[in-house]
């Protein structure tokens, strides 16, 4: 397989060839399982692990390879094994906060050109969840496309498309039925050779079914949603880079029951551009959008221009991002303190041994 078939481009090559020596090669991470990786390279498929030096120099888990990454490797051709020495800079990355109370970033996919945000049109349809995915998509650097799946189960398709259009101005929306194979042609403009697409969405929205349709074979296992609450099971248990017949590459991801935001406050502007525009029209620059005179936001709500639920969602997400920023600052301060403590300890030991 040639590198350009995996998404490699001349612009990437010009920037990063200097990192590769004569006994090294370029590969792309196709699969990650704990500390082991499966890589695709021109010499074939390799199993790999990071080098000891790489592991020692890594400052956090985000420095380690993720699915979609380009890496510099030293291959061992006789065993189809390789050692990873460098991760090349990422032009996009989709992250979320790890589940639980820890303030840590979890990489979902990297070097993605287009993100398919898949939402079911069944009883699991949720506008607020789509807003959360949009925030992460805008923050990732990739282009979002909203894929509304299960049109065959939706009796109010026109109304639901209009509702999504109202919260995702300018974002392409594709309605289809992956199960029935209907509407898939609308995705073809995004499935160009060498382009990478990530499928993201909660459990049970049909990502694996859609992947199988695009692959033309049942590669990904699928399971039906529970009838009681329309929640899906985790069909896909890991992230994997797959090559489509069109020449595009797709990353199917496990369903996310808990989508905790990991993004900057600026990412709100892409998802809530309508509210940001209204806020600029308020009489006072420091308007809190509560009872202040001349508040354009409250006036829009009163006139039915802005849905109260969307305003509440904006406030909730803004508070969540502000809290995340504070926790990140606290963690950075603790890490810096620990680093200097280690430096001083090393220096004391050095002078003690002189």
C-alpha positions as CSV (number, residue, x, y, z in Angstrom):
1,X,0.0,0.0,0.0
2,X,1.4,3.4,-1.0
3,X,1.5,6.2,1.7
4,X,-0.7,8.5,-0.4
5,X,-3.4,5.8,-0.2
6,X,-3.3,6.1,3.6
7,X,-3.7,9.9,3.4
8,X,-0.1,11.0,3.1
9,X,0.5,14.2,1.1
10,X,3.4,16.2,-0.3
11,X,2.8,19.0,2.2
12,X,3.2,16.5,5.1
13,X,6.3,15.0,3.5
14,X,7.9,18.4,3.1
15,X,7.4,19.2,6.7
16,X,8.4,15.9,8.3
17,X,10.9,14.0,6.1
18,X,13.7,15.6,8.1
19,X,12.7,13.4,11.1
20,X,13.2,10.2,9.1
21,X,16.7,8.6,8.8
22,X,17.8,6.0,6.2
23,X,16.9,3.0,8.4
24,X,13.4,4.4,9.4
25,X,10.1,4.6,7.6
26,X,6.7,6.3,7.8
27,X,3.6,4.4,8.9
28,X,0.1,5.2,10.1
29,X,-1.6,3.9,13.2
30,X,-4.5,1.7,12.3
31,X,-5.3,0.1,15.6
32,X,-4.4,0.6,19.3
33,X,-4.7,-1.9,22.1
34,X,-3.3,-0.7,25.3
35,X,0.4,-0.3,24.6
36,X,0.5,-2.3,21.4
37,X,-0.3,-0.9,17.9
38,X,-1.1,-2.1,14.4
39,X,0.5,0.0,11.7
40,X,0.0,0.4,7.9
41,X,3.1,1.2,5.9
42,X,4.4,0.7,2.4
43,X,6.2,-2.5,3.4
44,X,2.9,-3.9,4.8
45,X,1.2,-4.3,8.1
46,X,3.3,-4.2,11.3
47,X,2.7,-4.8,15.0
48,X,4.6,-2.2,17.0
49,X,5.4,-0.6,20.4
50,X,7.0,2.7,21.3
51,X,10.8,2.8,22.0
52,X,12.2,3.1,25.5
53,X,13.4,6.6,24.7
54,X,10.0,7.6,23.5
55,X,8.4,6.3,26.6
56,X,10.9,8.1,28.9
57,X,10.5,11.4,27.1
58,X,6.7,11.4,26.9
59,X,5.2,14.0,29.2
60,X,1.6,12.7,29.1
61,X,-0.6,10.1,27.6
62,X,-1.4,12.5,24.7
63,X,2.2,12.2,23.5
64,X,1.7,8.5,22.7
65,X,0.4,7.4,19.3
66,X,-3.4,7.3,18.7
67,X,-5.4,5.8,15.8
68,X,-4.9,8.1,12.8
69,X,-1.4,9.3,13.8
70,X,1.5,9.3,11.4
71,X,4.6,7.8,13.1
72,X,8.3,7.3,12.3
73,X,9.3,3.7,12.8
74,X,12.3,1.4,12.7
75,X,10.9,-1.7,11.0
76,X,12.0,-5.3,11.6
77,X,10.9,-6.7,8.3
78,X,11.7,-10.4,9.1
79,X,9.1,-10.4,11.8
80,X,6.7,-7.6,10.5
81,X,7.3,-5.8,13.8
82,X,8.4,-2.2,14.3
83,X,9.5,0.3,17.0
84,X,7.8,3.7,17.1
85,X,10.3,6.6,17.6
86,X,8.3,9.7,16.8
87,X,4.7,10.9,16.4
88,X,4.4,13.5,13.6
89,X,2.4,16.7,14.4
90,X,-1.3,16.3,14.1
91,X,-3.3,18.5,11.8
92,X,-6.5,17.7,13.7
93,X,-7.5,15.7,16.7
94,X,-10.8,14.8,18.3
95,X,-10.6,14.6,22.1
96,X,-12.9,14.3,25.0
97,X,-12.4,14.4,28.8
98,X,-11.8,11.0,30.3
99,X,-14.8,9.6,32.1
100,X,-15.0,10.2,35.8
101,X,-13.5,13.0,37.9
102,X,-9.9,13.1,36.5
103,X,-9.1,16.2,34.4
104,X,-7.3,14.4,31.6
105,X,-7.7,14.4,27.8
106,X,-8.6,11.2,25.9
107,X,-7.7,11.2,22.2
108,X,-10.4,9.6,20.1
109,X,-9.0,10.1,16.6
110,X,-6.3,12.2,14.9
111,X,-5.6,13.5,11.4
112,X,-9.2,13.5,10.5
113,X,-10.5,15.5,7.6
114,X,-14.3,15.1,8.1
115,X,-16.2,14.1,11.2
116,X,-19.5,12.3,10.6
117,X,-21.6,13.1,13.7
118,X,-24.1,10.2,13.7
119,X,-27.4,10.6,15.4
120,X,-30.4,8.3,15.4
121,X,-33.8,9.5,14.3
122,X,-35.5,7.0,16.6
123,X,-36.5,7.6,20.3
124,X,-32.8,8.3,21.0
125,X,-32.9,11.6,19.0
126,X,-31.5,14.4,21.1
127,X,-30.6,18.0,20.0
128,X,-28.6,18.8,23.1
129,X,-26.4,15.8,22.5
130,X,-25.8,16.9,18.9
131,X,-24.7,20.3,20.3
132,X,-22.1,18.7,22.5
133,X,-20.7,16.7,19.6
134,X,-20.6,19.8,17.5
135,X,-18.5,21.6,20.1
136,X,-15.9,18.8,20.1
137,X,-16.0,18.6,16.3
138,X,-15.3,22.4,15.8
139,X,-12.5,22.2,18.4
140,X,-10.9,19.2,16.6
141,X,-9.9,21.1,13.4
142,X,-11.9,18.7,11.2
143,X,-15.1,19.6,9.3
144,X,-18.3,18.3,10.8
145,X,-21.1,16.6,8.9
146,X,-24.3,15.6,10.8
147,X,-25.6,12.2,9.7
148,X,-29.2,11.6,10.8
149,X,-29.6,7.8,10.6
150,X,-32.7,5.6,10.8
151,X,-35.0,7.6,8.5
152,X,-37.0,4.4,8.2
153,X,-38.0,4.7,11.8
154,X,-38.9,8.4,11.8
155,X,-42.4,9.7,11.1
156,X,-41.5,13.3,11.5
157,X,-38.4,13.6,9.3
158,X,-39.0,17.1,7.9
159,X,-39.5,18.5,11.4
160,X,-36.4,16.8,12.8
161,X,-34.2,18.0,10.0
162,X,-35.5,21.5,10.5
163,X,-34.7,21.3,14.2
164,X,-31.1,20.2,13.5
165,X,-30.7,23.0,10.9
166,X,-31.7,25.5,13.6
167,X,-28.9,24.5,15.9
168,X,-26.2,23.7,13.3
169,X,-26.3,26.6,10.9
170,X,-24.0,26.0,7.9
171,X,-23.2,22.4,8.9
172,X,-24.1,19.8,6.1
173,X,-26.9,17.5,7.2
174,X,-27.4,14.0,5.6
175,X,-30.5,11.9,6.4
176,X,-30.2,8.2,5.6
177,X,-31.1,4.7,6.6
178,X,-27.9,2.6,7.0
179,X,-30.0,-0.5,7.7
180,X,-31.9,-0.1,4.5
181,X,-29.0,1.3,2.4
182,X,-31.0,4.4,1.6
183,X,-29.4,7.9,1.1
184,X,-25.8,6.8,1.2
185,X,-25.0,8.5,-2.1
186,X,-25.1,11.8,-0.3
187,X,-21.9,10.9,1.6
188,X,-19.9,10.2,-1.5
189,X,-18.5,13.8,-1.8
190,X,-16.7,13.3,1.5
191,X,-15.3,9.8,0.7
192,X,-12.5,10.9,-1.6
193,X,-9.3,8.9,-2.0
194,X,-6.8,9.6,0.8
195,X,-9.3,11.5,2.9
196,X,-10.0,10.4,6.5
197,X,-13.4,10.3,8.1
198,X,-14.2,9.6,11.7
199,X,-17.6,8.3,12.8
200,X,-18.7,9.6,16.2
201,X,-21.9,9.2,18.1
202,X,-23.5,7.6,21.1
203,X,-24.2,3.8,21.4
204,X,-27.0,2.4,19.1
205,X,-27.0,5.2,16.5
206,X,-25.9,2.8,13.8
207,X,-22.2,3.7,13.2
208,X,-21.1,0.1,12.7
209,X,-24.0,-0.6,10.3
210,X,-23.1,2.5,8.3
211,X,-19.4,1.4,8.3
212,X,-20.4,-2.0,6.9
213,X,-22.5,-0.3,4.2
214,X,-19.6,1.9,3.1
215,X,-17.2,-1.0,3.2
216,X,-19.5,-3.2,1.2
217,X,-19.1,-6.1,3.7
218,X,-20.0,-7.0,7.3
219,X,-16.7,-6.2,8.9
220,X,-18.0,-4.5,12.0
221,X,-20.3,-6.4,14.3
222,X,-23.8,-4.9,14.8
223,X,-26.4,-5.3,17.6
224,X,-29.9,-4.0,17.9
225,X,-30.8,-1.3,20.5
226,X,-32.7,-2.2,23.6
227,X,-36.4,-1.8,23.1
228,X,-37.1,-0.5,26.5
229,X,-35.0,2.7,26.4
230,X,-33.6,2.7,22.8
231,X,-30.1,2.6,24.2
232,X,-27.5,0.8,22.2
233,X,-24.8,-1.7,23.2
234,X,-21.1,-1.0,22.6
235,X,-20.8,-2.9,19.3
236,X,-17.5,-1.4,18.4
237,X,-15.0,-1.9,21.3
238,X,-12.0,-0.1,19.8
239,X,-11.0,2.5,17.3
240,X,-9.8,1.2,14.0
241,X,-8.7,2.8,10.7
242,X,-10.3,1.0,7.7
243,X,-9.8,1.5,4.0
244,X,-13.0,2.0,2.0
245,X,-13.5,0.9,-1.7
246,X,-13.7,4.6,-2.7
247,X,-10.1,5.1,-1.5
248,X,-11.2,7.0,1.6
249,X,-10.3,5.9,5.1
250,X,-12.8,5.6,8.0
251,X,-12.3,5.4,11.7
252,X,-15.2,3.7,13.5
253,X,-15.3,4.6,17.2
254,X,-17.0,3.0,20.2
255,X,-20.3,4.6,21.2
256,X,-20.0,7.2,23.9
257,X,-22.4,6.9,26.8
258,X,-20.6,9.7,28.7
259,X,-19.5,12.6,26.5
260,X,-17.5,15.0,28.7
261,X,-16.3,18.1,26.9
262,X,-12.6,18.7,26.3
263,X,-12.4,21.9,24.4
264,X,-11.7,25.6,24.6
265,X,-14.4,28.2,25.2
266,X,-13.8,29.5,21.6
267,X,-15.4,26.3,20.3
268,X,-18.8,27.6,21.6
269,X,-18.7,30.2,18.8
270,X,-19.0,27.5,16.0
271,X,-21.9,25.7,17.7
272,X,-23.7,28.7,19.1
273,X,-22.9,31.4,16.6
274,X,-26.6,32.6,16.8
275,X,-26.3,33.3,20.5
276,X,-22.9,34.8,20.2
277,X,-24.3,37.2,17.5
278,X,-27.2,38.1,19.7
279,X,-25.0,38.8,22.7
280,X,-23.0,41.4,20.6
281,X,-26.3,43.4,20.2
282,X,-26.9,43.8,23.9
283,X,-26.9,47.4,25.2
284,X,-24.2,46.7,27.8
285,X,-21.0,44.9,27.0
286,X,-21.0,43.2,30.4
287,X,-24.6,42.1,30.0
288,X,-25.3,38.8,31.9
289,X,-28.4,38.2,29.8
290,X,-30.7,38.0,32.8
291,X,-32.8,41.1,33.6
292,X,-30.6,43.9,32.2
293,X,-32.3,46.5,30.0
294,X,-31.6,46.2,26.3
295,X,-30.6,42.5,26.5
296,X,-30.9,41.1,22.9
297,X,-30.7,37.5,24.1
298,X,-33.7,37.8,26.4
299,X,-35.6,39.8,23.8
300,X,-35.0,37.0,21.3
301,X,-36.3,34.4,23.7
302,X,-39.4,36.6,24.4
303,X,-40.1,36.9,20.7
304,X,-39.7,33.2,20.0
305,X,-36.5,33.7,17.9
306,X,-34.3,31.8,20.4
307,X,-35.5,28.6,22.0
308,X,-35.2,28.6,25.8
309,X,-33.8,25.1,25.8
310,X,-31.0,26.1,23.5
311,X,-30.2,29.1,25.7
312,X,-30.1,26.8,28.8
313,X,-27.9,24.4,26.9
314,X,-25.5,27.2,26.0
315,X,-25.3,28.4,29.6
316,X,-24.7,24.8,30.8
317,X,-21.9,24.2,28.3
318,X,-20.3,27.5,29.0
319,X,-20.2,26.7,32.7
320,X,-18.8,23.3,32.0
321,X,-16.0,24.7,29.8
322,X,-15.2,27.4,32.4
323,X,-14.9,24.7,35.1
324,X,-12.7,22.6,32.8
325,X,-10.4,25.6,32.2
326,X,-10.0,26.1,35.9
327,X,-9.2,22.4,36.6
328,X,-6.7,22.4,33.7
329,X,-4.9,25.5,35.2
330,X,-4.8,23.8,38.6
331,X,-3.4,20.6,37.1
332,X,-0.8,22.5,35.1
333,X,0.3,24.3,38.3
334,X,0.7,21.0,40.2
335,X,2.6,19.4,37.4
336,X,5.0,22.4,37.2
337,X,5.5,22.3,40.9
338,X,6.2,18.5,40.8
339,X,8.6,19.0,37.9
340,X,10.7,21.6,39.8
341,X,10.6,19.5,42.9
342,X,12.2,16.7,40.9
343,X,14.8,19.1,39.4
344,X,15.8,20.2,42.9
345,X,16.0,16.6,44.1
346,X,18.2,15.7,41.2
347,X,20.5,18.7,41.8
348,X,20.8,17.9,45.5
349,X,21.7,14.3,44.8
350,X,24.3,15.5,42.2
351,X,26.1,17.7,44.7
352,X,25.8,15.1,47.4
353,X,27.7,12.6,45.3
354,X,30.5,15.0,44.2
